[in-house]
Amino acid sequence: MKKTSLQFLWTHSSKGKCINKELEAIMLGEDIDNRGPCGLFIETVEQAPIAISITDKKASILYVNEEFTLVTGYDPADILGQNESLLSDKSTPRHVYHDLWRTISSKKVWHGRLVNRHKSGHRYLADLTITPMLNSEKQITHYIGMHRDVTADYESEKKVHNQKLLIESVLNSSPIAMVVLDDQDRVILDNQLYKALVTDLNKGEPALFFLKLLRDEMGDLWQQLQLAEQGFNNREFRVETRGQGVRWFSCAGNWFVEKEINADAFFEDNSKRYLILTLTDITKQRRQMEELHIQTLKTMMVEDERVRGIRETLLGAMHQIQMPMNQIKAAEQIIRHKGDAQHDGLLQILRQIQASGEEAVAMMKKCIPQIYQAAVVPVNLNKVLHEMMMLSESRFQSHDIEVHWQPMQALPTILGSENRLRILFKQLIDNAIEAMVQSDCPEQRLRITTDSDADLAYVIVEDTGPGIPVGKRAKVFEPFYTTRPMGGNQAGMGLVMVKEIINQHQGLIEIDPNYHQGCRFIISFPMRRVSA
C-alpha cells in the first residue's frame, strides 16, 4: 500500500520528483536508518496516527497514508486519483463546504467537522483540518488534509450534553427550588424556581441566605453531617420579604462527592464535595396552619381578657371599698381614742361596718381568678408580635390604621412565657389603637420594630396618638391610673400588667422622651441563648 501511494504521488506531482533518491530507497525496501532526512520525513507521514491525504488544487487525491485506509476503509488503489468528495455522505450542509473552500482558497487553514461515509457504507464524523500548500511564489499547488474519526467522542459528548439537558429538565419541572453548591458555596447548577427566588426574596444569593440560617440553627451538627455525607430534612424558616410579606420555606439537603475532571486530577484521584439544597415554599400550608393557630389564639385571648376583666373588676371594687374602709377605720380610731361613752353605740356600728367590709374584701379576694405561670421556653418575639398584629388586623382595617412592621431578620430568641408575652404586646397594640382612634388624629400609623445588640433584644411600639404628657409618664404604670376620658373600659390596670409581665422576664420598659409625634414604648429583654 505504501509503495502504491508513494508511486502515485511521484508520478502525478512534481513534489515527489524532488525526493526521488529517498523515494527510490523506500520503493526498494531499504532500512529506515539508511535513508536521508527526506525519507525519514516520508516515513513519519506514512506512520502518523492520523489520516493524511494530499490532493491537487481540484481536490483529486494524490497520496494517502496507512491511517487514512484504516479510517475510511479505502485502499490506495481505490481512492488515488478520485476526488475527495467521494468520502462525503452528502448530508453535510452546503454552507459548510462553501465555508471550507472559501477559507482554503484564501490560503488559510480550515478546521471543522464533516459527515463522511466509510467504504463499508456506515457514516462517521470526521474532524478535518485542511492546509493549503504554497510554492515559492506563494501560490497554492496542493492541499494536505488530516482527519480523525471522532464519532465515538461526539456520541460521548452528546450523551453528556443530553444527560445535562435531562437533569436540567427534571430540575426545572420540579415544584421546588433546587440548587447545587460546591464546597466554596458557589452555585454550580440551579432550576427556574430557584432563579425566581433571587428577585422574590431580595436577599442576594438565596442559597447563601439559607445556608447562614441553616448553619446558625444546626451549629456543630452541620459539620458532622457534611463529613459523614448525611442529609437533613424539614428545616423550616420564616422569611420576611418586602413585597410578599412573610414566607415560609422548608429546607432539605444532601451531600455527595464527585471526582475532579481537571488536569491536576489526572494522576491523582481527587474528589470534591457538593451539596444539593432544596427549598420548598410551604407558605400556603403555613398560612392555613397559622389561620387555625390564630383562631385558637383568639379563643385563648378572649378567655384571658374575660379573666383579666374579672380580675380588674374585683380589684377595682376592692380598691373602691378600701377607700371608705380606711376612712371608717380612721374614724373608729379617733372615737376610741376619745374614750367618750356616749359614742359607744356609734363605735360599735363602725366596727360592724368595718368587719363587714373586711369580710366583703376577703370574699372578693377568693373570687379573683388565678393566673398560672406558664413554662419558660425559647420565644421568637417576631413570631409573637406577628400573631398579635394578625389578631388586631380587623381593627387596623376598620379604623384605617397604617401598620409598619419592621422585624429584625434572624432575631435571637429570649427565654419566657409565650402566652404572657402575647398578653403584653396585645395590650400595647390595643392601647395604641384606642389612643389614635379617640384622639381622632389625622394620620393614624402604628410602627412595630424589633432589633438586638450583643445583650438585649428590643421591641419598639410607636403610634401617632396624642402621646402621654411628661408629668404623667411615671403614673401610667401605677394601679388604677388612666389617661383615658371617663376611665375607659378598664380600671387602669393595662400598663400595670404590661410592666408586671416585663419584670417577670427581667426586662425594662420606657417611654421615649425624644419622640414627639405620639407615643413610643421601648421594651428590652435580656437574650438567653440556648445551646444546641
Secondary structure in CASP SS format (residue, H / E / C, confidence):
PFRMAT SS
TARGET T0000
AUTHOR 0000-0000-0000
METHOD secondary structure of the structure
MODEL  1
M C 1.00
K H 1.00
K H 1.00
T H 1.00
S H 1.00
L H 1.00
Q H 1.00
F H 1.00
L H 1.00
W H 1.00
T H 1.00
H H 1.00
S C 1.00
S H 1.00
K H 1.00
G H 1.00
K H 1.00
C C 1.00
I C 1.00
N H 1.00
K H 1.00
E H 1.00
L H 1.00
E H 1.00
A H 1.00
I H 1.00
M H 1.00
L C 1.00
G C 1.00
E C 1.00
D C 1.00
I H 1.00
D H 1.00
N H 1.00
R C 1.00
G C 1.00
P H 1.00
C H 1.00
G H 1.00
L H 1.00
F H 1.00
I H 1.00
E H 1.00
T H 1.00
V H 1.00
E H 1.00
Q H 1.00
A C 1.00
P C 1.00
I C 1.00
A E 1.00
I E 1.00
S E 1.00
I E 1.00
T E 1.00
D E 1.00
K C 1.00
K C 1.00
A C 1.00
S E 1.00
I E 1.00
L E 1.00
Y E 1.00
V E 1.00
N C 1.00
E H 1.00
E H 1.00
F H 1.00
T H 1.00
L H 1.00
V H 1.00
T H 1.00
G C 1.00
Y C 1.00
D C 1.00
P H 1.00
A H 1.00
D H 1.00
I H 1.00
L C 1.00
G C 1.00
Q C 1.00
N E 1.00
E H 1.00
S H 1.00
L H 1.00
L H 1.00
S E 1.00
D C 1.00
K C 1.00
S C 1.00
T C 1.00
P C 1.00
R H 1.00
H H 1.00
V H 1.00
Y H 1.00
H H 1.00
D H 1.00
L H 1.00
W H 1.00
R H 1.00
T H 1.00
I H 1.00
S H 1.00
S C 1.00
K C 1.00
K C 1.00
V C 1.00
W E 1.00
H E 1.00
G E 1.00
R E 1.00
L E 1.00
V E 1.00
N E 1.00
R E 1.00
H C 1.00
K C 1.00
S C 1.00
G C 1.00
H C 1.00
R E 1.00
Y E 1.00
L E 1.00
A E 1.00
D E 1.00
L E 1.00
T E 1.00
I E 1.00
T E 1.00
P E 1.00
M E 1.00
L E 1.00
N C 1.00
S C 1.00
E C 1.00
K C 1.00
Q C 1.00
I E 1.00
T E 1.00
H E 1.00
Y E 1.00
I E 1.00
G E 1.00
M E 1.00
H E 1.00
R E 1.00
D E 1.00
V C 1.00
T H 1.00
A H 1.00
D H 1.00
Y H 1.00
E H 1.00
S H 1.00
E H 1.00
K H 1.00
K H 1.00
V H 1.00
H H 1.00
N H 1.00
Q H 1.00
K H 1.00
L H 1.00
L H 1.00
I H 1.00
E H 1.00
S H 1.00
V H 1.00
L H 1.00
N H 1.00
S H 1.00
S C 1.00
P C 1.00
I C 1.00
A E 1.00
M E 1.00
V E 1.00
V E 1.00
L E 1.00
D C 1.00
D C 1.00
Q C 1.00
D C 1.00
R C 1.00
V E 1.00
I E 1.00
L E 1.00
D E 1.00
N C 1.00
Q H 1.00
L H 1.00
Y H 1.00
K H 1.00
A H 1.00
L H 1.00
V H 1.00
T H 1.00
D H 1.00
L H 1.00
N C 1.00
K C 1.00
G C 1.00
E C 1.00
P H 1.00
A H 1.00
L H 1.00
F H 1.00
F H 1.00
L H 1.00
K H 1.00
L H 1.00
L H 1.00
R H 1.00
D H 1.00
E H 1.00
M H 1.00
G C 1.00
D H 1.00
L H 1.00
W H 1.00
Q H 1.00
Q H 1.00
L H 1.00
Q H 1.00
L H 1.00
A C 1.00
E C 1.00
Q C 1.00
G C 1.00
F E 1.00
N E 1.00
N E 1.00
R E 1.00
E E 1.00
F E 1.00
R E 1.00
V E 1.00
E E 1.00
T E 1.00
R C 1.00
G C 1.00
Q C 1.00
G E 1.00
V E 1.00
R E 1.00
W E 1.00
F E 1.00
S E 1.00
C E 1.00
A E 1.00
G E 1.00
N E 1.00
W E 1.00
F E 1.00
V E 1.00
E E 1.00
K E 1.00
E C 1.00
I C 1.00
N C 1.00
A H 1.00
D H 1.00
A H 1.00
F C 1.00
F C 1.00
E C 1.00
D C 1.00
N C 1.00
S E 1.00
K E 1.00
R E 1.00
Y E 1.00
L E 1.00
I E 1.00
L E 1.00
T E 1.00
L E 1.00
T E 1.00
D E 1.00
I C 1.00
T H 1.00
K H 1.00
Q H 1.00
R H 1.00
R H 1.00
Q H 1.00
M H 1.00
E H 1.00
E H 1.00
L H 1.00
H H 1.00
I H 1.00
Q H 1.00
T H 1.00
L H 1.00
K H 1.00
T H 1.00
M H 1.00
M H 1.00
V H 1.00
E H 1.00
D H 1.00
E H 1.00
R H 1.00
V H 1.00
R H 1.00
G H 1.00
I H 1.00
R H 1.00
E H 1.00
T H 1.00
L H 1.00
L H 1.00
G H 1.00
A H 1.00
M H 1.00
H H 1.00
Q H 1.00
I H 1.00
Q H 1.00
M H 1.00
P H 1.00
M H 1.00
N H 1.00
Q H 1.00
I H 1.00
K H 1.00
A H 1.00
A H 1.00
E H 1.00
Q H 1.00
I H 1.00
I H 1.00
R H 1.00
H H 1.00
K H 1.00
G C 1.00
D C 1.00
A H 1.00
Q H 1.00
H H 1.00
D H 1.00
G H 1.00
L H 1.00
L H 1.00
Q H 1.00
I H 1.00
L H 1.00
R H 1.00
Q H 1.00
I H 1.00
Q H 1.00
A H 1.00
S H 1.00
G H 1.00
E H 1.00
E H 1.00
A H 1.00
V H 1.00
A H 1.00
M H 1.00
M H 1.00
K H 1.00
K H 1.00
C H 1.00
I C 1.00
P C 1.00
Q C 1.00
I C 1.00
Y C 1.00
Q C 1.00
A C 1.00
A C 1.00
V C 1.00
V E 1.00
P E 1.00
V E 1.00
N C 1.00
L H 1.00
N H 1.00
K H 1.00
V H 1.00
L H 1.00
H H 1.00
E H 1.00
M H 1.00
M H 1.00
M H 1.00
L H 1.00
S C 1.00
E H 1.00
S H 1.00
R H 1.00
F H 1.00
Q H 1.00
S H 1.00
H C 1.00
D C 1.00
I C 1.00
E E 1.00
V E 1.00
H E 1.00
W E 1.00
Q E 1.00
P C 1.00
M C 1.00
Q C 1.00
A C 1.00
L C 1.00
P C 1.00
T C 1.00
I E 1.00
L E 1.00
G E 1.00
S C 1.00
E H 1.00
N H 1.00
R H 1.00
L H 1.00
R H 1.00
I H 1.00
L H 1.00
F H 1.00
K H 1.00
Q H 1.00
L H 1.00
I H 1.00
D H 1.00
N H 1.00
A H 1.00
I H 1.00
E H 1.00
A H 1.00
M H 1.00
V H 1.00
Q H 1.00
S H 1.00
D C 1.00
C C 1.00
P C 1.00
E C 1.00
Q C 1.00
R E 1.00
L E 1.00
R E 1.00
I E 1.00
T E 1.00
T E 1.00
D E 1.00
S E 1.00
D C 1.00
A C 1.00
D C 1.00
L E 1.00
A E 1.00
Y E 1.00
V E 1.00
I E 1.00
V E 1.00
E E 1.00
D E 1.00
T C 1.00
G C 1.00
P C 1.00
G C 1.00
I C 1.00
P C 1.00
V H 1.00
G H 1.00
K H 1.00
R C 1.00
A C 1.00
K H 1.00
V H 1.00
F H 1.00
E C 1.00
P C 1.00
F C 1.00
Y C 1.00
T C 1.00
T C 1.00
R C 1.00
P H 1.00
M H 1.00
G H 1.00
G C 1.00
N C 1.00
Q C 1.00
A C 1.00
G C 1.00
M C 1.00
G H 1.00
L H 1.00
V H 1.00
M H 1.00
V H 1.00
K H 1.00
E H 1.00
I H 1.00
I H 1.00
N H 1.00
Q H 1.00
H C 1.00
Q C 1.00
G C 1.00
L E 1.00
I E 1.00
E E 1.00
I E 1.00
D C 1.00
P C 1.00
N C 1.00
Y C 1.00
H C 1.00
Q C 1.00
G C 1.00
C E 1.00
R E 1.00
F E 1.00
I E 1.00
I E 1.00
S E 1.00
F E 1.00
P E 1.00
M C 1.00
R C 1.00
R C 1.00
V C 1.00
S C 1.00
A C 1.00
END
